[in-house]
Amino acid sequence: MRFYKVIILSAIAFLITGCVGQSNNKSAVYVDLAAVANALGRNEVINKQMAAAEKSVNEQLNAIATGLNEQLEKKQKELASKSKKKDGDSIAQFEKNALQVMQNKKIEAQTKINQLKLNLLNQFRDEIKVVAIPMAKAVGADSIVIINVNMLWFDPTLDITADIIAKLSKKK
């Protein structure tokens, strides 16, 4: 019985080590997108585009707020000669509706700004992918990991950030 246990355990050990030995030993390479953006000046371009979009949206919000304030003042003037409770309720309801409209417009504006930022970042990532994928394949990597604050450690010899910066700098 002991003989069979040894054979079974040996077979299991062989299968486990055999399977591990059969793996293709590929690894990941690492890219610091912030460093690439800084080195290429892309962060400035993205920040300028975001600032222009935010300015435009803020101007639109100010125009909406001005329009709503003008409507409120007009409504108050219309009802100034009347001093009925119903009219006061009407103004209060108008103010409440105006505040809700303004809040909805602010949410829409923030959503547009967030979508623009996401689109700009995705365009930048796509630009990086065109260069990074062939580099990763050339060193036998099967994935590219973006360096961020959540990483505890990685082998710095697998960092291709400088290579990407060099290649994209030549394209300018």
Secondary structure, 3 states (H helix, E strand, C coil): CHHHHHHHHHHHHHHHHHHHHHCCCCCEEEECHHHHHHHHCHHHHHHHHHHHHHHHHHHHHHHHHHHHHHHHHHHHHHHHCCCCHHHHHHHHHHHHHHHHHHHHHHHHHHHHHHHHHHHHHHHHHHHHHHHHHHHHHHCCCCEEEECCCCCCCCCHHHECHHHHHHHHHHHC
